[in-house]
Amino acid sequence: MLHIGKILAPVDFSEVSALSSQYALELARIFQAEILFLHVIPELSLAARLFFHQRVRTEEGPEIVDEEKRKAHARFDVFLDNLPAQGIQYKCLVEKGEPFLKILQAAESLKPDLVVQGLHGTTGLERAILGGTAERVIRHTQCPVLTVKPHGKMEKVEKRFRRVYRKLSALDLQRISDENQAVIDEDLLRDPMGIKKSALFLNYYSPEGLVTALEEYGIYDLLKKKGFDDFVLSVKVDDVYRHCARVYWGGVEDPSHLLIELILREGTIRSARDGKAQDGFAAGQHSLLIIEWLCLQNPSVCFSPDRPPLPGQTHPGLGIGYEILGLLILMAKRTRKDGLLNRPQFYHNARVYHERFKFFDPVREGRLLALMRDTGDDPLTDVSWAIHHGCLRDASAGEKVVWEGGEQTYPLSPKLQDYFASRRYRDIAWETAANTRYRIDWEKFAECVQENETRGG
């Protein structure tokens, strides 16, 4: 008969940990088992030392660790108050170190009958930044592991956004205020041929329509919850090929109040050269909405050792990436495009977008899969900075590998979906991934960190 007398439940105080803890509590109730909740305070990453080496030195003393543990126990009190823990015997443990190793050590020393763990952190990005802890525990622990994976946040966003999409009409999104109507009337006097299509964002949205979209899809509400208000939307459509939208807060249009900056254009891409079928691919030209630039930033907060910047960041993010991505996908659908295209400048961009996007080139897709596989146990911040500093190597030849982006695409039309679902595309991508091996030269990256510390940068 199955016996479960002791359950180890690692938590990081995220929503996923709350869900996995509910499973652990229910199992403990059924089997009358004891639960050992474990929270691991992670060590600071190499990227943190790259930017905060002086502050890191002052935050590594034993008194600082004791204070961190005290705060973690206080968080446990709040965390468990929101869970059905009445009548269950449990203990709360706090350790500091590498989460993966500390969980394995706890599993070895405490000898639980079962480990119950959430499969990822608060968001897909957070899971990538912290590394695949749950996956590593599954591979290396000797006792059974129950992983809990909730419905992804992107799926929830898409489901909610589809309801809003059906509710909004073209009239809602092309509504023009009296003030803007006066500007258009003035354009008509200059150009009697009619209203310039560039008066509309993406030739579809009026400025008032964009505000309606940001309100109805809940973007403004999310920003208000973060302490922002009095929003100003600036739309630039002077360039026929590139349209720009910016959202500021505090009623001020200046860089220090910029929250969202978005540059989009329309374009096409071919699934075969010269429009001819080849290499097993059907010929086709696909119309796309192209993300030229996307910046989501919180100018009111600073980076910290536990969340250092990623390459290309000047401010921490807003934590609304899924919602903005969901809105962009529906904008592509609204303007009758075959898909949404992004060209990731850095590895972490491609890694995060990969949850919904694939590289149009199956070889690039295979290389990304290989890189994600070979660096999946390491924090994304460290990996991205190591690649940025030229520390990516071909594992077989040992040669330096330079990061190359490419066209990552979210398919909307059946013909573009068929392209990515084709046997030929999948064969090339997986064959490339199977035959490609990468490694990070961590010694080289550590030298970069030490050089930066020596310079005082």
C-alpha positions as CSV (number, residue, x, y, z in Angstrom):
1,M,0.0,0.0,0.0
2,L,1.2,3.5,-0.9
3,H,2.6,5.2,2.2
4,I,3.2,9.0,2.4
5,G,4.3,10.2,5.8
6,K,6.4,13.2,5.0
7,I,6.1,15.7,2.1
8,L,8.7,18.2,1.1
9,A,7.1,21.3,-0.5
10,P,9.6,23.9,-1.9
11,V,7.9,27.3,-2.3
12,D,9.0,30.7,-3.7
13,F,5.8,32.5,-2.5
14,S,4.5,32.8,-6.1
15,E,0.9,31.9,-7.3
16,V,2.2,28.6,-8.6
17,S,3.8,27.8,-5.2
18,A,0.4,28.5,-3.6
19,L,-1.3,26.1,-6.0
20,S,1.4,23.4,-5.4
21,S,1.1,23.9,-1.7
22,Q,-2.7,23.3,-1.9
23,Y,-1.9,19.9,-3.5
24,A,0.6,19.2,-0.8
25,L,-1.9,20.1,2.0
26,E,-4.6,17.9,0.5
27,L,-2.3,15.0,0.2
28,A,-1.1,15.5,3.8
29,R,-4.8,15.5,4.9
30,I,-5.5,12.3,3.0
31,F,-2.4,10.4,4.2
32,Q,-2.1,12.2,7.6
33,A,1.4,13.3,6.6
34,E,3.7,16.0,7.8
35,I,4.6,18.8,5.4
36,L,8.1,20.4,5.3
37,F,7.8,23.7,3.5
38,L,11.1,24.9,2.2
39,H,12.0,28.4,0.9
40,V,15.5,28.9,-0.5
41,I,16.9,32.4,-0.7
42,P,19.0,32.3,-3.9
43,E,22.6,33.5,-4.1
44,L,23.2,36.6,-6.2
45,S,24.0,35.9,-9.8
46,L,27.1,36.8,-11.7
47,A,25.1,39.5,-13.5
48,A,24.3,41.0,-10.1
49,R,28.0,41.2,-9.4
50,L,28.6,42.7,-12.8
51,F,26.5,45.8,-11.8
52,F,26.3,45.8,-8.0
53,H,29.7,44.4,-6.8
54,Q,30.2,47.1,-4.1
55,R,26.6,46.7,-2.8
56,V,26.9,42.9,-3.0
57,R,29.9,42.9,-0.8
58,T,28.0,44.7,1.9
59,E,25.0,42.3,1.6
60,E,26.8,39.1,2.1
61,G,27.5,39.2,5.8
62,P,25.9,36.7,8.3
63,E,23.8,39.5,9.8
64,I,22.3,40.2,6.4
65,V,21.5,36.5,5.8
66,D,19.8,36.3,9.2
67,E,17.7,39.3,8.3
68,E,16.8,37.7,5.0
69,K,15.7,34.5,6.8
70,R,13.7,36.5,9.3
71,K,11.8,38.2,6.4
72,A,11.2,34.8,4.7
73,H,9.6,33.4,7.9
74,A,7.4,36.4,8.1
75,R,6.4,35.8,4.4
76,F,5.6,32.2,5.4
77,D,3.1,33.5,8.0
78,V,1.2,35.5,5.3
79,F,1.6,32.8,2.7
80,L,0.1,30.0,4.9
81,D,-2.7,32.3,6.2
82,N,-4.2,32.2,2.7
83,L,-4.0,28.3,2.5
84,P,-6.2,25.6,4.1
85,A,-3.5,24.5,6.5
86,Q,-5.7,24.0,9.6
87,G,-5.2,20.6,11.2
88,I,-2.1,19.8,9.2
89,Q,1.3,19.3,10.9
90,Y,3.9,21.3,9.1
91,K,7.3,23.0,9.5
92,C,8.7,26.0,7.6
93,L,12.3,25.8,6.7
94,V,14.5,28.6,5.2
95,E,17.9,28.1,3.6
96,K,20.2,30.3,1.5
97,G,22.0,29.1,-1.5
98,E,21.4,27.5,-4.9
99,P,17.7,26.5,-4.9
100,F,18.3,23.3,-6.8
101,L,21.1,22.1,-4.5
102,K,19.3,23.1,-1.3
103,I,16.2,21.2,-2.4
104,L,18.3,18.1,-3.2
105,Q,20.1,18.3,0.1
106,A,16.8,18.6,2.0
107,A,15.4,15.7,0.1
108,E,18.5,13.6,1.0
109,S,18.7,14.6,4.7
110,L,15.0,14.8,5.5
111,K,14.1,11.7,3.5
112,P,10.5,12.7,2.4
113,D,8.3,10.2,0.7
114,L,7.2,12.8,-1.9
115,V,8.3,16.2,-3.2
116,V,5.5,18.5,-4.4
117,Q,6.7,21.5,-6.4
118,G,5.3,24.0,-8.8
119,L,6.8,23.7,-12.3
120,H,7.6,27.4,-12.7
121,G,7.6,30.7,-11.0
122,T,5.3,33.7,-11.3
123,T,5.8,34.1,-15.0
124,G,7.6,32.4,-17.9
125,L,10.2,35.1,-17.8
126,E,10.8,34.6,-14.1
127,R,11.2,30.9,-14.6
128,A,13.8,31.5,-17.3
129,I,15.6,34.1,-15.1
130,L,15.8,31.7,-12.1
131,G,16.6,28.6,-14.1
132,G,14.7,25.3,-14.4
133,T,14.9,24.4,-10.7
134,A,11.9,22.0,-10.8
135,E,13.2,20.2,-13.9
136,R,16.6,19.7,-12.2
137,V,15.0,18.3,-9.0
138,I,13.1,15.8,-11.1
139,R,16.2,14.6,-12.8
140,H,18.4,14.2,-9.7
141,T,16.3,13.5,-6.6
142,Q,15.8,9.9,-5.5
143,C,12.3,10.2,-4.3
144,P,9.0,10.7,-6.3
145,V,8.3,14.2,-7.4
146,L,4.8,15.6,-8.1
147,T,4.9,18.8,-10.2
148,V,2.0,21.2,-10.5
149,K,1.6,23.2,-13.6
150,P,-1.2,25.7,-13.8
151,H,-2.7,27.1,-16.9
152,G,-0.2,29.4,-18.4
153,K,-0.7,33.1,-17.9
154,M,-0.6,33.7,-21.7
155,E,-3.5,31.3,-22.2
156,K,-5.5,33.2,-19.6
157,V,-4.7,36.6,-21.2
158,E,-5.6,35.3,-24.6
159,K,-8.9,33.9,-23.4
160,R,-9.9,37.2,-21.7
161,F,-8.7,39.3,-24.6
162,R,-10.8,37.3,-27.1
163,R,-13.9,38.3,-25.3
164,V,-12.9,42.0,-25.5
165,Y,-11.9,41.6,-29.1
166,R,-15.4,40.3,-30.0
167,K,-17.0,43.2,-28.1
168,L,-15.0,46.0,-29.7
169,S,-16.1,47.2,-33.2
170,A,-14.3,49.1,-35.9
171,L,-16.4,52.2,-34.8
172,D,-15.1,51.9,-31.3
173,L,-11.5,51.8,-32.5
174,Q,-11.8,54.4,-35.2
175,R,-13.7,57.0,-33.2
176,I,-12.4,60.5,-33.7
177,S,-12.8,63.4,-31.2
178,D,-13.9,66.8,-32.3
179,E,-10.4,68.1,-31.7
180,N,-8.8,65.5,-34.0
181,Q,-11.7,65.9,-36.5
182,A,-10.7,69.6,-36.9
183,V,-7.1,68.5,-37.7
184,I,-8.4,66.0,-40.3
185,D,-10.7,68.7,-41.8
186,E,-7.6,70.9,-42.1
187,D,-5.8,68.0,-43.9
188,L,-8.8,67.8,-46.3
189,L,-8.3,71.4,-47.3
190,R,-4.7,70.7,-48.1
191,D,-5.4,67.4,-49.8
192,P,-8.8,67.3,-51.5
193,M,-8.2,63.7,-52.5
194,G,-9.4,62.7,-49.0
195,I,-8.3,61.7,-45.5
196,K,-4.7,60.5,-45.5
197,K,-4.7,56.9,-44.3
198,S,-1.6,57.7,-42.3
199,A,-3.9,59.7,-40.0
200,L,-4.8,56.3,-38.5
201,F,-2.3,54.1,-36.6
202,L,-1.7,51.1,-38.7
203,N,-4.3,52.6,-41.1
204,Y,-6.9,51.4,-38.7
205,Y,-6.8,52.9,-35.2
206,S,-7.6,56.5,-34.3
207,P,-5.8,57.9,-31.2
208,E,-9.1,57.7,-29.4
209,G,-9.5,54.1,-30.6
210,L,-6.1,53.2,-29.2
211,V,-7.0,54.7,-25.8
212,T,-10.2,52.6,-25.9
213,A,-8.2,49.5,-26.6
214,L,-5.7,50.2,-23.8
215,E,-8.7,50.7,-21.4
216,E,-10.8,47.8,-22.5
217,Y,-8.0,45.3,-22.5
218,G,-7.1,46.4,-19.0
219,I,-3.6,47.8,-19.8
220,Y,-4.3,51.1,-18.1
221,D,-5.8,49.3,-15.1
222,L,-2.6,47.2,-14.7
223,L,-0.5,50.4,-14.8
224,K,-2.7,52.0,-12.2
225,K,-2.2,49.1,-9.9
226,K,1.5,49.8,-10.1
227,G,1.0,53.4,-9.0
228,F,0.8,55.2,-12.4
229,D,-2.1,57.4,-13.5
230,D,-2.9,60.5,-15.7
231,F,-1.8,58.7,-18.9
232,V,-0.9,60.5,-22.1
233,L,-0.9,58.7,-25.4
234,S,1.3,60.1,-28.1
235,V,0.8,58.7,-31.6
236,K,3.2,59.5,-34.5
237,V,2.2,58.5,-38.0
238,D,4.3,61.0,-40.0
239,D,6.4,58.1,-41.3
240,V,4.3,56.2,-43.8
241,Y,6.2,53.0,-43.1
242,R,6.7,53.1,-39.3
243,H,4.0,54.1,-36.8
244,C,5.0,54.9,-33.2
245,A,2.8,55.0,-30.1
246,R,4.1,56.0,-26.6
247,V,2.3,56.0,-23.3
248,Y,3.5,58.4,-20.6
249,W,2.3,58.9,-17.0
250,G,1.8,61.9,-14.7
251,G,0.4,64.0,-17.6
252,V,4.0,64.7,-18.8
253,E,5.5,63.7,-22.1
254,D,9.2,63.3,-21.4
255,P,11.6,60.4,-21.2
256,S,11.5,60.2,-17.4
257,H,7.7,59.5,-17.6
258,L,7.8,57.1,-20.5
259,L,6.2,53.7,-19.8
260,I,5.5,52.1,-23.2
261,E,7.1,52.8,-26.6
262,L,6.0,50.8,-29.6
263,I,7.1,51.1,-33.2
264,L,5.2,48.9,-35.7
265,R,5.2,48.6,-39.5
266,E,3.6,46.3,-42.1
267,G,5.6,44.0,-44.2
268,T,5.8,40.6,-46.0
269,I,7.9,37.5,-45.8
270,R,8.1,34.5,-48.3
271,S,8.1,30.9,-47.3
272,A,10.1,30.0,-50.4
273,R,12.6,31.9,-52.5
274,D,11.3,33.7,-55.6
275,G,7.9,32.5,-54.8
276,K,8.8,29.0,-55.9
277,A,8.3,25.8,-53.9
278,Q,11.5,24.2,-52.8
279,D,13.0,22.0,-50.1
280,G,9.6,20.6,-49.3
281,F,8.1,24.0,-48.5
282,A,5.0,25.3,-50.3
283,A,5.5,28.7,-51.9
284,G,3.7,31.6,-50.3
285,Q,4.0,35.3,-49.4
286,H,2.7,36.3,-46.0
287,S,1.6,39.7,-44.8
288,L,2.8,40.5,-41.3
289,L,2.6,43.1,-38.6
290,I,6.2,43.8,-37.7
291,I,7.4,44.9,-34.2
292,E,10.3,47.2,-35.0
293,W,10.7,48.3,-31.3
294,L,9.0,47.5,-28.1
295,C,10.0,49.1,-24.7
296,L,8.1,48.4,-21.5
297,Q,9.8,50.1,-18.6
298,N,9.2,51.3,-15.0
299,P,11.2,54.6,-14.7
300,S,10.1,55.0,-11.0
301,V,12.2,52.0,-9.7
302,C,15.8,50.9,-9.9
303,F,17.5,47.7,-10.6
304,S,18.7,45.7,-7.6
305,P,21.2,42.8,-7.0
306,D,18.3,40.3,-6.9
307,R,17.0,41.6,-10.2
308,P,19.8,43.1,-12.3
309,P,19.3,44.5,-15.7
310,L,19.2,42.4,-18.9
311,P,21.2,43.5,-21.9
312,G,19.5,46.5,-23.5
313,Q,17.5,47.5,-20.4
314,T,17.8,51.0,-18.9
315,H,14.9,50.5,-16.5
316,P,13.2,47.5,-14.9
317,G,10.2,46.1,-16.8
318,L,6.5,46.7,-16.1
319,G,5.5,43.1,-15.8
320,I,2.8,43.5,-18.4
321,G,4.6,41.8,-21.3
322,Y,1.9,39.1,-21.7
323,E,-0.8,41.6,-21.9
324,I,1.0,43.8,-24.5
325,L,1.9,40.8,-26.6
326,G,-1.8,39.6,-26.5
327,L,-2.9,43.1,-27.6
328,L,-0.3,43.1,-30.5
329,I,-1.5,39.7,-31.7
330,L,-5.1,40.9,-31.8
331,M,-4.0,44.1,-33.6
332,A,-2.4,41.9,-36.3
333,K,-5.6,39.9,-36.5
334,R,-7.7,43.1,-36.6
335,T,-5.6,44.5,-39.5
336,R,-6.0,41.1,-41.3
337,K,-2.4,40.1,-41.2
338,D,-1.1,36.5,-41.6
339,G,1.0,36.9,-38.4
340,L,3.0,39.0,-36.0
341,L,6.8,39.3,-36.5
342,N,9.5,40.2,-34.0
343,R,13.3,40.4,-34.5
344,P,14.9,39.8,-31.1
345,Q,18.0,41.8,-30.6
346,F,19.2,39.7,-27.6
347,Y,19.0,36.1,-26.6
348,H,16.7,36.7,-23.7
349,N,14.2,38.4,-26.0
350,A,14.1,35.3,-28.2
351,R,13.9,33.1,-25.2
352,V,10.9,34.9,-23.8
353,Y,9.1,35.3,-27.1
354,H,9.6,31.6,-27.9
355,E,6.6,30.7,-25.7
356,R,4.4,31.8,-28.6
357,F,6.8,32.6,-31.5
358,K,9.0,30.5,-33.8
359,F,11.9,31.6,-36.0
360,F,10.7,31.6,-39.6
361,D,14.0,29.9,-40.6
362,P,13.8,26.4,-39.2
363,V,17.6,26.2,-38.8
364,R,17.6,29.3,-36.5
365,E,14.7,27.7,-34.6
366,G,16.7,24.6,-34.1
367,R,19.7,26.6,-32.9
368,L,17.5,28.4,-30.4
369,L,16.1,25.1,-29.2
370,A,19.6,23.8,-28.7
371,L,20.7,26.9,-26.9
372,M,17.7,26.8,-24.6
373,R,18.4,23.1,-23.9
374,D,22.1,23.6,-23.1
375,T,21.7,26.7,-20.9
376,G,18.3,25.8,-19.3
377,D,19.7,25.1,-15.9
378,D,21.3,28.6,-15.6
379,P,19.7,31.9,-14.8
380,L,18.6,33.7,-18.0
381,T,20.2,37.0,-16.8
382,D,23.7,35.4,-16.5
383,V,23.3,33.5,-19.8
384,S,22.2,36.6,-21.7
385,W,25.0,38.7,-20.4
386,A,27.5,35.9,-21.0
387,I,26.4,35.7,-24.7
388,H,26.5,39.5,-24.9
389,H,30.1,39.5,-23.7
390,G,31.1,36.9,-26.3
391,C,31.2,33.8,-23.9
392,L,29.0,31.5,-26.0
393,R,30.9,28.5,-27.5
394,D,30.3,25.7,-29.9
395,A,30.6,22.7,-27.5
396,S,32.2,20.5,-30.1
397,A,34.7,22.8,-31.7
398,G,35.2,25.2,-28.8
399,E,34.8,28.2,-31.2
400,K,33.1,31.5,-30.3
401,V,29.5,31.7,-31.4
402,V,28.0,35.1,-32.1
403,W,24.3,35.5,-31.3
404,E,22.2,36.1,-34.3
405,G,18.5,37.0,-34.2
406,G,16.1,36.6,-37.1
407,E,12.4,36.7,-37.8
408,Q,10.4,35.2,-35.0
409,T,6.8,34.8,-36.0
410,Y,3.4,34.2,-34.4
411,P,1.2,32.7,-37.1
412,L,-2.4,33.7,-37.5
413,S,-3.5,32.6,-40.9
414,P,-4.0,28.9,-41.8
415,K,-1.4,29.1,-44.5
416,L,1.3,30.4,-42.1
417,Q,0.2,27.9,-39.4
418,D,0.6,25.2,-42.0
419,Y,4.1,26.3,-42.7
420,F,5.2,26.0,-39.1
421,A,3.3,22.7,-38.7
422,S,4.8,21.2,-41.8
423,R,6.8,18.0,-41.5
424,R,9.7,19.6,-43.4
425,Y,9.9,22.6,-41.0
426,R,9.8,20.4,-37.9
427,D,12.4,17.9,-39.3
428,I,14.9,20.7,-40.1
429,A,14.4,22.4,-36.7
430,W,14.8,19.2,-34.6
431,E,17.6,17.9,-36.7
432,T,19.5,21.1,-36.2
433,A,18.8,21.1,-32.5
434,A,19.9,17.4,-32.2
435,N,23.2,18.1,-34.0
436,T,24.1,21.4,-32.3
437,R,25.7,21.7,-28.8
438,Y,26.5,24.9,-27.0
439,R,28.2,25.8,-23.7
440,I,28.9,29.0,-21.9
441,D,32.5,29.8,-21.0
442,W,31.7,30.7,-17.4
443,E,35.4,31.2,-16.6
444,K,35.6,33.9,-19.3
445,F,32.4,35.5,-18.1
446,A,33.7,35.5,-14.5
447,E,36.8,37.3,-15.8
448,C,34.6,39.9,-17.3
449,V,32.9,40.4,-14.0
450,Q,36.2,40.6,-12.1
451,E,37.5,43.2,-14.7
452,N,34.4,45.2,-14.2
453,E,34.8,45.1,-10.4
454,T,38.5,46.1,-10.7
455,R,37.5,49.1,-12.9
456,G,34.8,50.0,-10.4
457,G,32.1,49.8,-13.1
